[in-house]
Amino acid sequence: MINPTKKDQIYAETHEAIAAFQFDESVVAVFPDMIQRSVPGYQTILTGIGELTREYAQDYSNLYDLGCSLGAASLTMRRSLKAKNSQIIAVDNSEAMIERAKEYIQAYHSKVPIAFKKADICDIRIENASVVVINFTLQFIDPKQRDALINKVYRGLKPGGILIVSEKLHFDNKAVQDAIEHMHLQFKRANGYSELEISQKRSSLENVLITETDQQHLNRFQQAGFINSSIWFQAYNFASFLAIKQR
């Protein structure tokens, strides 16, 4: 079983060479601690996903958690789901994540089925969907593939269905970018990360986590066909977007 209290110390010691960040066994083992200490507002986003699921999930539909990691969003959706005869489809391309997620979810009883799939989210079909969540995952997808993924989600959503996308952002204005990045670094320092850990993790994520501006995301939603989209939550340089498919 997952130990949610296991501390992230992956970069606590000096590494001679910094490998590109991967969602492997070492990350899986400490992922709950890593994300809580790195992403401001993470629990608020999960709570919001639950509330939006309760409001927008439709009977006889599919709910997707794309890039599900350990299934936190899937679990939140399942706890909040009131729609009848619906299922959650949780997808991740990391075998380690999928296997641990199955263990994690099985610890909580529910009649709502969750189907786990090990796959690239760019390759799976989205169909009969009323809720699609992409929680801090799009940023790890090749930017050239992002438009096609959001277009596919739009086509697979039922009228009145929703897409929730949570992402780390960057800002075109350098002064704003520097100020908000400073606040995020202070957030990580306050959560116990050392300068060595911060520096080494930044190096590992370079060219792996590629951020965009809020306007780039909003433009992509609009181009896909979403008339209604906006940021519904933001903490520093982390934001969650809501896009609603018109009925």
LONUMI-598449 format. One line per 2 residues: number of its first residue (from 1); their letters; for each residue z, x, y of N, C-alpha, C. Coordinates in nm, 4 decimals. Each point is the difference from the previous one (the first is absolute). Example, Ala and Ser with C-alpha at 12.3 -4.5 7.8 and 13.67 -1.06 7.14 Angstrom:
2
1	as	0.7800:1.3190:-0.5690:0.0000:-0.0890:0.1190:0.0000:0.0900:0.1200  -0.0720:-0.0350:0.1050:0.0060:0.0820:0.1190:0.0730:-0.0770:0.1090
***
This chain:
247
1	mi	0.0000:0.0837:-0.1212:0.0000:-0.0837:0.1212:0.0000:0.0868:0.1258  -0.0497:-0.0561:0.1077:-0.0017:0.0682:0.1291:0.1410:0.0109:0.0548
3	np	0.0311:0.1157:0.0541:0.1256:0.0174:0.0715:-0.0309:-0.0078:0.1491  0.0229:-0.1157:0.0648:-0.0386:-0.0159:0.1404:0.0792:0.0876:0.0955
5	tk	0.1074:0.0621:-0.0487:0.0823:0.0833:0.0867:-0.0342:0.1485:-0.0110  -0.0972:0.0354:-0.0852:-0.0351:0.1409:-0.0171:-0.0620:0.0536:0.1287
7	kd	0.0542:0.1083:0.0520:-0.0386:0.0504:0.1311:-0.1299:0.0797:-0.0052  -0.0821:-0.0191:0.1010:-0.1240:0.0746:0.0151:0.0314:0.1415:0.0472
9	qi	-0.0215:0.0958:-0.0900:0.0180:0.1416:0.0345:-0.1229:0.0815:-0.0390  -0.1152:-0.0662:-0.0062:-0.1222:0.0652:-0.0464:-0.0354:0.1218:0.0841
11	ya	0.0219:-0.0099:0.1319:-0.0385:0.1086:0.0901:0.1213:0.0723:0.0578  0.1143:-0.0124:-0.0675:0.1232:0.0605:0.0515:0.0017:0.1517:-0.0159
13	et	-0.0758:0.0512:-0.0979:-0.0106:0.1444:-0.0202:-0.1365:0.0483:0.0469  -0.0068:0.1261:0.0411:-0.1260:0.0558:0.0473:-0.1021:0.0076:-0.1125
15	he	-0.1211:-0.0526:0.0266:-0.1112:0.0075:-0.0952:-0.0971:0.1076:0.0482  -0.0392:0.0892:-0.0910:-0.0943:0.1054:0.0388:-0.1341:-0.0595:0.0406
17	ai	-0.0425:-0.1025:-0.0726:-0.1237:-0.0703:0.0341:0.0293:-0.1499:-0.0023  -0.0477:-0.0707:0.1002:0.0245:-0.1433:0.0104:-0.1202:-0.0748:-0.0579
19	aa	0.0222:-0.0654:-0.1128:-0.1068:-0.0772:-0.0630:-0.0182:-0.1331:0.0725  -0.1195:-0.0555:-0.0120:-0.0270:-0.1308:0.0601:0.0917:-0.1052:-0.0624
21	fq	0.0480:-0.0888:0.0828:0.0939:-0.1038:-0.0437:-0.0640:-0.0883:-0.1063  0.0774:-0.0268:-0.1072:-0.0445:-0.0886:-0.1066:0.1147:-0.0915:-0.0409
23	fd	-0.0358:-0.1184:-0.0474:0.1013:-0.0927:-0.0493:0.0252:0.0278:-0.1479  0.0585:0.1173:-0.0255:0.0255:0.0426:-0.1376:0.1448:-0.0305:-0.0385
25	es	0.0430:0.0509:-0.1160:0.1342:-0.0294:-0.0505:0.1098:0.0438:0.0966  -0.0211:0.1128:0.0667:0.1041:0.0490:0.0906:0.0186:-0.0943:0.1184
27	vv	-0.1089:-0.0554:0.0513:0.0083:-0.0955:0.1104:0.0549:-0.1329:-0.0477  -0.0467:-0.0457:-0.1161:0.0466:-0.1280:-0.0553:0.1521:-0.0005:-0.0148
29	av	0.0553:0.1116:-0.0448:0.1440:0.0080:-0.0275:0.0855:-0.0202:0.1250  -0.0549:0.0339:0.1161:0.0793:-0.0085:0.1245:-0.0626:-0.0953:0.1015
31	fp	-0.0999:-0.0758:-0.0410:-0.0786:-0.0786:0.0952:0.0826:-0.0985:0.0818  0.0948:-0.0744:-0.0581:0.0783:-0.0926:0.0835:0.0728:0.0706:0.1145
33	dm	0.0590:0.1164:-0.0295:0.0698:0.0750:0.1044:-0.0990:0.0566:0.1011  -0.1121:0.0494:-0.0488:-0.1007:0.0603:0.0879:-0.0510:-0.0998:0.1027
35	iq	-0.0336:-0.1196:-0.0441:-0.0597:-0.0961:0.0933:0.1038:-0.0570:0.0954  0.1232:-0.0188:-0.0467:0.1048:-0.0516:0.0893:0.0324:0.0991:0.1108
37	rs	-0.0051:0.1289:-0.0308:0.0354:0.1027:0.0974:-0.1178:0.0441:0.0862  -0.1214:-0.0454:-0.0353:-0.1200:0.0443:0.0706:-0.0679:-0.1089:0.0808
39	vp	0.0184:-0.1262:-0.0393:-0.0747:-0.1101:0.0618:0.0954:-0.0943:0.0726  0.0068:0.0082:0.1312:0.0873:-0.0914:0.0744:-0.0471:-0.1443:-0.0147
41	gy	0.0956:-0.0898:-0.0205:-0.0343:-0.1414:-0.0097:-0.0505:-0.0443:-0.1352  0.0119:0.0858:-0.1011:-0.0586:-0.0324:-0.1312:0.0592:-0.1277:-0.0596
43	qt	0.1320:-0.0151:0.0061:0.0628:-0.1194:-0.0557:-0.0395:-0.1258:0.0772  -0.0162:0.0129:0.1308:-0.0434:-0.1140:0.0799:-0.1406:-0.0438:-0.0407
45	il	-0.0857:0.0963:-0.0284:-0.1355:-0.0317:-0.0457:0.0042:-0.0730:-0.1336  0.0830:0.0473:-0.0927:0.0118:-0.0689:-0.1288:0.0500:-0.1425:0.0185
47	tg	0.0993:-0.0172:0.0862:0.0505:-0.1348:0.0272:-0.1099:-0.0886:0.0561  -0.0788:0.0531:0.0915:-0.1107:-0.0754:0.0575:-0.1055:-0.0366:-0.1028
49	ig	-0.0288:0.0908:-0.0922:-0.0950:-0.0293:-0.1072:0.0494:-0.1189:-0.0818  0.1296:-0.0047:-0.0249:0.0568:-0.1123:-0.0722:-0.0154:-0.1306:0.0759
51	el	0.0304:0.0032:0.1293:-0.0109:-0.1212:0.0809:-0.1440:-0.0484:0.0096  -0.0932:0.0915:0.0193:-0.1402:-0.0377:0.0090:-0.0525:-0.0517:-0.1334
53	tr	0.0483:0.0570:-0.1094:-0.0372:-0.0505:-0.1323:0.0475:-0.1431:-0.0178  0.1239:-0.0255:0.0372:0.0553:-0.1354:-0.0133:-0.0845:-0.1012:0.0785
55	ey	-0.0501:0.0425:0.1153:-0.0733:-0.0903:0.0884:-0.1460:-0.0183:-0.0405  -0.0653:0.1058:-0.0482:-0.1451:-0.0031:-0.0157:-0.0507:-0.0004:-0.1447
57	aq	0.0833:0.0340:-0.0971:-0.0465:-0.0005:-0.1390:-0.0395:-0.1412:-0.0409  -0.1112:-0.0108:-0.0709:-0.0539:-0.1299:-0.0384:0.0127:-0.0216:-0.1508
59	dy	0.0124:-0.1245:-0.0394:0.0053:-0.0349:-0.1421:-0.1274:0.0481:-0.0704  0.0170:0.0394:-0.1244:-0.1136:0.0391:-0.0855:-0.0812:0.1136:0.0618
61	sn	0.0700:0.0989:0.0535:-0.0702:0.1120:0.0632:0.0570:0.1330:-0.0490  -0.0692:0.1077:0.0360:0.0448:0.1353:-0.0285:0.0579:0.0637:0.1253
63	ly	0.1070:0.0790:-0.0187:0.0573:0.0817:0.1067:-0.0161:0.1451:-0.0413  -0.0517:0.0826:0.0872:-0.0285:0.1393:-0.0330:0.0912:0.0947:0.0774
65	dl	0.0512:0.1000:-0.0722:0.0740:0.1109:0.0602:-0.0822:0.1251:-0.0280  -0.0820:0.0409:0.0964:-0.0945:0.1097:-0.0197:0.0627:0.1319:0.0436
67	gc	0.0153:0.0907:-0.0964:0.0757:0.1217:0.0242:0.1472:-0.0325:-0.0125  0.0362:-0.0575:-0.1140:0.1326:-0.0622:-0.0158:0.1145:0.0993:-0.0100
69	sl	-0.0278:0.1274:-0.0267:0.1044:0.1019:-0.0242:0.1035:-0.0554:-0.0978  0.1266:-0.0078:0.0376:0.1029:-0.0460:-0.0934:0.0186:-0.1518:0.0005
71	ga	-0.0871:-0.0705:0.0697:0.0021:-0.1456:-0.0065:0.0944:-0.0689:0.0961  0.0420:0.0682:0.1073:0.0942:-0.0621:0.0943:-0.0598:-0.1249:0.0646
73	as	-0.1262:0.0074:0.0415:-0.0639:-0.1171:0.0607:-0.0212:-0.1098:-0.1043  -0.0372:0.0383:-0.1214:-0.0182:-0.0982:-0.1077:0.1294:-0.0755:-0.0262
75	lt	0.1101:0.0733:-0.0058:0.1297:-0.0627:-0.0252:0.0375:-0.0942:0.1142  -0.0246:0.0419:0.1229:0.0285:-0.0848:0.1156:-0.0846:-0.1266:-0.0030
77	mr	-0.1276:0.0138:-0.0334:-0.0872:-0.1172:-0.0094:0.0484:-0.0939:-0.1100  0.0362:0.0559:-0.1132:0.0430:-0.0834:-0.1124:0.1268:-0.0776:0.0342
79	rs	0.0935:0.0652:0.0670:0.1243:-0.0674:0.0374:-0.0241:-0.1134:0.0994  -0.1040:0.0117:0.0813:-0.0239:-0.0959:0.1081:-0.1007:-0.1079:-0.0372
81	lk	-0.0726:0.0199:-0.1088:-0.1121:-0.0865:-0.0327:0.0447:-0.1411:-0.0364  -0.0552:-0.0970:0.0712:0.0256:-0.1416:-0.0283:-0.1235:-0.0692:-0.0564
83	ak	-0.1173:0.0603:0.0137:-0.1235:-0.0597:-0.0493:0.0030:-0.0114:-0.1521  -0.0608:-0.1034:-0.0516:0.0005:-0.0268:-0.1435:-0.1171:0.0683:-0.0694
85	ns	0.0263:0.0415:-0.1253:-0.1053:0.0532:-0.0867:-0.0794:0.1128:0.0652  0.0733:0.0926:0.0623:-0.0620:0.1171:0.0616:0.0505:0.1262:-0.0694
87	qi	-0.0747:0.1082:0.0135:0.0408:0.1270:-0.0591:-0.0195:0.1125:0.0992  0.0764:0.1076:-0.0208:-0.0099:0.1200:0.0829:-0.0728:0.1072:-0.0800
89	ia	-0.0971:0.0631:0.0622:-0.0745:0.1095:-0.0619:0.0323:0.1268:0.0779  0.0663:0.0942:-0.0651:0.0457:0.1242:0.0635:-0.0860:0.1159:-0.0491
91	vd	-0.0597:0.0726:0.0931:-0.0980:0.1037:-0.0342:0.0406:0.1337:0.0603  -0.0099:0.1055:-0.0792:0.0232:0.1352:0.0507:-0.0785:0.0971:-0.0871
93	ns	-0.0465:0.1096:0.0586:-0.0763:0.0977:-0.0789:0.0883:0.1097:-0.0580  0.1318:-0.0071:0.0248:0.0932:0.0985:-0.0542:0.0647:-0.0543:-0.1271
95	ea	-0.0275:0.0654:-0.1114:0.0594:-0.0410:-0.1273:0.1517:0.0037:0.0080  0.0543:0.1033:0.0644:0.1461:0.0133:0.0109:0.0590:-0.1168:0.0773
97	mi	-0.0651:-0.0392:0.1094:0.0488:-0.1124:0.0793:-0.0029:-0.1300:-0.0804  -0.1118:-0.0250:-0.0668:-0.0145:-0.1248:-0.0760:0.1056:-0.0109:-0.1086
99	er	0.0229:0.1073:-0.0734:0.0980:-0.0049:-0.1096:0.1407:-0.0232:0.0521  0.0363:0.0664:0.1089:0.1340:-0.0213:0.0571:0.0119:-0.1390:0.0618
101	ak	-0.1081:-0.0477:0.0602:0.0024:-0.1330:0.0608:0.0261:-0.1066:-0.1058  -0.0612:0.0139:-0.1154:0.0222:-0.0958:-0.1090:0.1477:-0.0033:-0.0393
103	ey	0.0609:0.1168:-0.0114:0.1427:0.0078:-0.0336:0.0846:-0.0665:0.1085  -0.0352:0.0282:0.1236:0.0758:-0.0517:0.1137:-0.0060:-0.1528:0.0058
105	iq	-0.1191:-0.0542:-0.0115:-0.0190:-0.1439:0.0117:0.0667:-0.0738:-0.1159  -0.0025:0.0581:-0.1182:0.0596:-0.0653:-0.1181:0.1504:-0.0180:0.0134
107	ay	0.0615:0.0734:0.0911:0.1453:-0.0117:0.0189:0.0378:-0.1276:0.0742  -0.1003:-0.0714:0.0547:0.0253:-0.1211:0.0775:-0.0705:-0.1174:-0.0657
109	hs	0.0768:-0.1011:-0.0348:-0.0552:-0.1150:-0.0713:-0.0768:-0.0919:0.0947  -0.1158:-0.0463:-0.0456:-0.0789:-0.0973:0.0751:-0.1057:-0.0578:-0.0925
111	kv	-0.0384:-0.1227:0.0270:-0.1070:-0.0630:-0.0758:-0.1376:0.0302:0.0589  -0.0022:0.0623:0.1186:-0.1279:0.0332:0.0643:-0.0583:0.1248:-0.0651
113	pi	-0.1185:-0.0078:-0.0586:-0.0574:0.1171:-0.0672:-0.0516:0.1051:0.0975  0.0211:0.1258:-0.0360:-0.0589:0.1132:0.0727:-0.0851:0.0786:-0.0981
115	af	-0.1288:0.0104:0.0282:-0.0917:0.0774:-0.0832:-0.0229:0.1357:0.0662  0.0398:0.1070:-0.0684:-0.0187:0.1350:0.0525:-0.1330:0.0569:-0.0482
117	kk	-0.0728:0.0623:0.0929:-0.1285:0.0613:-0.0332:-0.0055:0.1414:0.0554  -0.0309:0.0960:-0.0879:-0.0232:0.1363:0.0472:-0.1475:0.0104:0.0364
119	ad	-0.0280:0.0078:0.1280:-0.1390:0.0029:0.0457:-0.0054:0.0439:0.1452  -0.1174:0.0415:0.0410:-0.0270:0.0265:0.1412:-0.0176:-0.1346:0.0687
121	ic	0.0738:-0.0247:0.1075:-0.0080:-0.1307:0.0648:-0.1385:-0.0266:0.0585  -0.0783:0.1046:0.0208:-0.1357:-0.0189:0.0511:-0.0944:-0.0536:-0.1077
123	di	0.0440:0.0062:-0.1263:-0.0868:-0.0392:-0.1109:0.0311:-0.1376:-0.0571  0.1181:-0.0543:0.0273:0.0365:-0.1260:-0.0639:-0.0595:-0.1196:0.0746
125	ri	-0.0137:-0.1113:-0.0726:-0.0481:-0.1240:0.0603:0.1173:-0.0738:0.0638  -0.0250:-0.0574:0.1156:0.0971:-0.0875:0.0663:-0.0574:-0.1414:-0.0069
127	en	0.0710:-0.0902:-0.0655:-0.0523:-0.1349:-0.0136:0.1122:-0.1025:0.0022  -0.0318:-0.1161:0.0547:0.0941:-0.1119:0.0054:0.1346:0.0423:0.0582
129	as	-0.0038:0.0792:0.1054:0.1225:0.0582:0.0564:0.0502:-0.0825:0.1179  0.1317:-0.0169:0.0079:0.0589:-0.0629:0.1183:0.0831:0.0990:0.0805
131	vv	0.0495:0.1068:-0.0630:0.0742:0.1062:0.0683:-0.0446:0.1345:-0.0556  -0.0363:0.0912:0.0883:-0.0325:0.1375:-0.0397:0.0835:0.0938:0.0862
133	vi	0.0717:0.0906:-0.0647:0.0837:0.0982:0.0693:-0.0538:0.1400:-0.0266  -0.0201:0.0757:0.1054:-0.0355:0.1423:-0.0106:0.1044:0.0746:0.0825
135	nf	0.1072:0.0412:-0.0660:0.1182:0.0498:0.0691:0.0036:0.1529:-0.0011  -0.0361:0.0615:0.1132:-0.0020:0.1458:0.0140:-0.0867:0.0655:-0.1075
137	tl	-0.1182:-0.0570:-0.0197:-0.0935:0.0495:-0.1008:-0.1365:0.0308:0.0583  -0.0468:-0.0825:0.0942:-0.1323:0.0220:0.0581:-0.0117:0.1399:0.0587
139	qf	0.1100:0.0527:0.0522:0.0006:0.1328:0.0622:-0.0314:0.1124:-0.0984  0.0118:-0.0279:-0.1296:-0.0324:0.0993:-0.1032:-0.1410:-0.0187:-0.0567
141	id	-0.0706:-0.1031:0.0468:-0.1363:-0.0267:-0.0448:-0.0982:0.0744:0.0894  -0.1075:0.0523:-0.0588:-0.1051:0.0645:0.0781:-0.0439:-0.0949:0.1123
143	pk	0.0037:0.0456:0.1243:-0.0396:-0.0875:0.1115:-0.1369:-0.0656:-0.0181  -0.0898:0.0673:-0.0709:-0.1339:-0.0557:-0.0220:0.0033:-0.1220:-0.0923
145	qr	0.1087:-0.0179:-0.0748:0.0111:-0.1117:-0.0935:0.0825:-0.1166:0.0548  0.0606:0.0167:0.1148:0.0955:-0.0997:0.0488:-0.0683:-0.1296:0.0426
147	da	-0.1129:0.0094:0.0675:-0.0704:-0.1211:0.0413:-0.0370:-0.0847:-0.1210  -0.0548:0.0642:-0.1010:-0.0426:-0.0733:-0.1196:0.1178:-0.0667:-0.0695
149	li	0.1147:0.0659:-0.0021:0.1181:-0.0579:-0.0639:0.0461:-0.1251:0.0742  0.0094:0.0080:0.1326:0.0454:-0.1163:0.0773:-0.1036:-0.1126:-0.0075
151	nk	-0.1276:0.0343:-0.0012:-0.1041:-0.1025:-0.0161:0.0161:-0.0717:-0.1337  0.0279:0.0768:-0.1049:0.0182:-0.0581:-0.1328:0.1213:-0.0916:-0.0040
153	vy	0.1079:0.0420:0.0637:0.1198:-0.0841:0.0065:-0.0311:-0.1310:0.0709  -0.0710:0.0085:0.1119:-0.0337:-0.1215:0.0749:-0.0792:-0.0974:-0.0871
155	rg	-0.0994:0.0510:-0.0716:-0.0828:-0.0864:-0.0842:0.0819:-0.0635:-0.1123  0.0993:0.0737:-0.0507:0.0794:-0.0494:-0.1120:0.1142:-0.0919:0.0388
157	lk	0.0279:-0.0104:0.1313:0.1074:-0.0873:0.0468:-0.0470:-0.1448:0.0077  0.0876:-0.0907:-0.0370:-0.0239:-0.1412:0.0198:0.0135:-0.0339:0.1479
159	pg	-0.0663:-0.1035:0.0484:0.0228:-0.0435:0.1391:0.1492:-0.0255:0.0227  0.0524:0.0510:0.1104:0.1425:-0.0094:0.0281:0.0819:0.1121:-0.0615
161	gi	-0.0647:0.0884:-0.0762:0.0696:0.1132:-0.0601:0.0261:0.1105:0.1007  0.0887:0.0922:-0.0361:0.0389:0.1053:0.0940:-0.0115:0.1396:-0.0615
163	li	-0.0220:0.0951:0.0873:0.0036:0.1424:-0.0329:0.1090:0.0656:0.0830  0.0889:0.0748:-0.0640:0.1039:0.0777:0.0681:-0.0295:0.1470:-0.0245
165	vs	-0.0182:0.0758:0.1067:-0.0275:0.1435:-0.0099:0.1048:0.0746:0.0818  0.0748:0.0878:-0.0648:0.0999:0.0831:0.0691:-0.0479:0.1448:-0.0015
167	ek	0.0100:0.0674:0.1146:-0.0574:0.1335:0.0145:0.0778:0.0856:0.0990  -0.0103:0.1298:-0.0171:0.0395:0.0921:0.1056:-0.1160:0.0085:0.0980
169	lh	0.0309:0.0012:0.1296:-0.1022:0.0007:0.1038:-0.0021:0.1317:0.0765  -0.1115:0.0258:0.0683:0.0013:0.1013:0.1051:-0.0528:-0.0644:0.1282
171	fd	0.0214:0.0686:0.1113:-0.0303:-0.0567:0.1316:-0.0968:0.0913:0.0736  -0.1000:-0.0611:0.0637:-0.1003:0.0786:0.0723:0.0601:0.0718:0.1200
173	nk	0.0988:-0.0618:0.0621:0.0649:0.0600:0.1159:0.0940:0.1107:-0.0481  -0.0282:0.1251:0.0385:0.0762:0.1137:-0.0508:0.1474:-0.0070:0.0386
175	av	0.0286:-0.0421:0.1219:0.1392:-0.0074:0.0439:0.0776:-0.1012:-0.0838  -0.0635:-0.1137:-0.0281:0.0639:-0.1025:-0.0842:0.0146:0.0509:-0.1427
177	qd	-0.1062:0.0624:-0.0518:0.0057:0.0539:-0.1361:0.1139:0.1007:-0.0134  0.0128:0.0901:0.0932:0.1041:0.1024:-0.0059:0.1395:-0.0639:0.0063
179	ai	0.0167:-0.0980:0.0876:0.1315:-0.0636:0.0161:0.0411:-0.0757:-0.1250  -0.0933:-0.0767:-0.0567:0.0339:-0.0804:-0.1176:0.0144:0.0876:-0.1242
181	eh	-0.0812:0.1033:-0.0098:0.0151:0.0929:-0.1117:0.1361:0.0697:0.0066  0.0445:0.0343:0.1202:0.1324:0.0595:0.0168:0.1094:-0.0946:-0.0501
183	mh	-0.0112:-0.1279:0.0344:0.0995:-0.0968:-0.0459:0.0013:-0.0125:-0.1517  -0.1203:0.0058:-0.0612:-0.0052:-0.0072:-0.1463:0.0640:0.1230:-0.0633
185	lq	-0.0247:0.1164:0.0570:0.0627:0.1219:-0.0519:0.1522:-0.0078:0.0126  0.0468:-0.0539:0.1105:0.1441:-0.0170:0.0173:0.0573:-0.0983:-0.1026
187	fk	-0.0773:-0.1027:-0.0321:0.0394:-0.0954:-0.1039:0.0200:0.0724:-0.1333  -0.0935:0.0876:-0.0360:0.0108:0.0728:-0.1268:0.1154:0.1002:0.0029
189	ra	0.0192:0.0649:0.1124:0.1135:0.0922:0.0123:0.1324:-0.0750:-0.0137  0.0075:-0.1161:0.0625:0.1228:-0.0801:-0.0082:0.0266:-0.0472:-0.1419
191	ng	-0.1057:-0.0084:-0.0821:0.0142:-0.0401:-0.1394:0.0163:0.1190:-0.0936  0.0255:0.1174:0.0566:0.0394:0.1141:-0.0815:-0.1088:0.0959:-0.0407
193	ys	-0.1219:-0.0188:0.0485:-0.1062:0.0951:-0.0333:0.0103:0.1232:0.0893  -0.0125:0.1163:-0.0622:0.0060:0.1260:0.0741:-0.1357:0.0305:0.0626
195	el	-0.0016:0.0998:0.0905:-0.1267:0.0407:0.0615:-0.0958:0.0540:-0.1066  0.0536:0.0692:-0.1005:-0.0843:0.0510:-0.1087:-0.0635:-0.1159:-0.0767
197	ei	0.0789:-0.0994:-0.0332:-0.0535:-0.1147:-0.0742:-0.1067:-0.0726:0.0807  0.0266:-0.0215:0.1275:-0.0953:-0.0697:0.0857:-0.1305:0.0776:0.0100
199	sq	0.0106:0.1316:0.0197:-0.1185:0.0837:0.0155:-0.0823:0.0058:-0.1279  0.0663:0.0189:-0.1130:-0.0722:0.0141:-0.1264:-0.0645:-0.1314:-0.0431
201	kr	0.0686:-0.1111:0.0232:-0.0600:-0.1279:-0.0352:-0.1195:-0.0295:0.0893  0.0109:0.0331:0.1293:-0.1136:-0.0193:0.0904:-0.1212:0.0771:-0.0509
203	ss	0.0212:0.1227:-0.0446:-0.1103:0.0804:-0.0531:-0.0600:-0.0633:-0.1258  0.0847:-0.0545:-0.0854:-0.0495:-0.0592:-0.1243:-0.0823:-0.1255:0.0255
205	le	0.0305:-0.0711:0.1098:-0.0700:-0.1249:0.0317:-0.1257:0.0203:0.0834  -0.0187:0.1204:0.0513:-0.1175:0.0272:0.0820:-0.1264:-0.0245:-0.0812
207	nv	-0.0924:-0.0760:0.0558:-0.1264:-0.0370:-0.0654:0.0178:-0.0915:-0.1207  0.1230:-0.0478:-0.0224:0.0268:-0.0964:-0.1076:0.0332:-0.1352:0.0619
209	li	0.0918:0.0000:0.0967:0.0349:-0.1214:0.0750:-0.0737:0.0061:0.1334  -0.0999:-0.0863:0.0154:-0.0840:0.0016:0.1204:0.0236:-0.1289:0.0773
211	te	0.0626:0.0130:0.1161:0.0381:-0.1171:0.0787:-0.1142:-0.0469:0.0895  0.0148:-0.1242:0.0471:-0.0929:-0.0574:0.0957:0.0794:-0.0650:0.1127
213	td	-0.0697:-0.0427:0.1049:0.0666:-0.0705:0.1092:0.0120:-0.1485:-0.0354  0.0856:-0.0686:0.0734:0.0129:-0.1440:-0.0233:-0.1322:-0.0715:0.0244
215	qq	-0.0756:0.0444:0.1017:-0.1268:-0.0658:0.0315:-0.1029:0.0192:-0.1105  0.0006:0.1152:-0.0654:-0.0912:0.0209:-0.1118:0.0270:-0.1008:-0.1115
217	hl	0.1260:-0.0242:-0.0276:0.0349:-0.0989:-0.1026:-0.0434:-0.1393:0.0431  0.0305:-0.0376:0.1235:-0.0343:-0.1339:0.0482:-0.1513:-0.0204:0.0022
219	nr	-0.0744:0.1033:0.0380:-0.1462:-0.0090:-0.0015:-0.0520:-0.0204:-0.1417  0.0600:0.0675:-0.0950:-0.0423:-0.0123:-0.1403:0.0243:-0.1422:-0.0508
221	fq	0.1148:-0.0569:0.0332:0.0276:-0.1377:-0.0423:-0.1038:-0.0958:0.0586  -0.0282:0.0182:0.1280:-0.0961:-0.0877:0.0662:-0.1385:0.0126:-0.0618
223	qa	-0.0421:0.1224:-0.0251:-0.1317:0.0226:-0.0588:-0.0104:-0.0590:-0.1403  0.1130:-0.0048:-0.0717:0.0001:-0.0579:-0.1347:-0.0127:-0.1511:0.0047
225	gf	0.0391:-0.0623:0.1132:-0.0096:-0.1445:0.0118:0.1277:-0.0687:0.0440  0.1098:0.0774:0.0092:0.1269:-0.0589:0.0425:-0.0058:-0.0315:0.1499
227	in	0.0207:-0.1253:0.0342:0.0052:-0.0401:0.1404:0.1394:0.0229:0.0577  0.1013:-0.0188:-0.0831:0.1392:0.0110:0.0440:0.0656:0.1224:-0.0633
229	ss	0.0336:0.1005:0.0809:0.0689:0.1183:-0.0508:0.0813:0.0643:0.1114  0.1115:0.0603:-0.0370:0.0873:0.0625:0.0991:0.1045:0.0849:-0.0711
231	iw	0.0618:0.0908:0.0740:0.1215:0.0651:-0.0474:0.1127:-0.1026:0.0056  0.0735:-0.0139:-0.1105:0.1160:-0.0899:0.0021:0.1316:0.0780:0.0039
233	fq	-0.0059:0.1301:-0.0293:0.1214:0.0833:0.0061:-0.0405:0.1437:0.0269  0.0780:0.0686:0.0852:-0.0230:0.1422:0.0233:0.1317:0.0705:0.0276
235	ay	0.0176:0.1159:-0.0608:0.1133:0.0889:0.0267:-0.0559:0.1410:0.0159  0.0072:0.0525:0.1223:-0.0570:0.1310:0.0305:-0.1498:-0.0001:-0.0340
237	nf	-0.0407:0.0912:-0.0881:-0.1415:0.0101:-0.0355:-0.0300:-0.0639:-0.1359  0.0782:-0.0992:-0.0370:-0.0230:-0.0743:-0.1229:-0.0131:-0.1480:0.0345
239	as	-0.1041:-0.0629:-0.0524:-0.0259:-0.1390:0.0370:-0.0484:-0.0785:-0.1208  0.0205:-0.1309:0.0062:-0.0522:-0.0904:-0.1022:-0.0852:-0.1056:0.0693
241	fl	-0.1192:-0.0206:-0.0546:-0.0976:-0.0936:0.0555:-0.0072:-0.1252:-0.0875  -0.0304:-0.1114:0.0652:-0.0256:-0.1253:-0.0692:-0.1380:-0.0488:0.0390
243	ai	-0.0840:-0.0278:-0.1012:-0.1320:-0.0574:0.0230:-0.0100:-0.1294:-0.0821  -0.0419:-0.1081:0.0645:-0.0041:-0.1319:-0.0624:-0.1446:-0.0475:-0.0099
245	kq	-0.0419:-0.0378:-0.1195:-0.1355:-0.0521:-0.0191:-0.0022:-0.1467:0.0423  -0.0922:-0.0321:0.0863:-0.0057:-0.1363:0.0540:-0.0325:-0.1010:-0.1097
247	r	0.0634:-0.1156:0.0074:-0.0273:-0.1079:-0.0960:-0.1353:-0.0644:0.0291
***
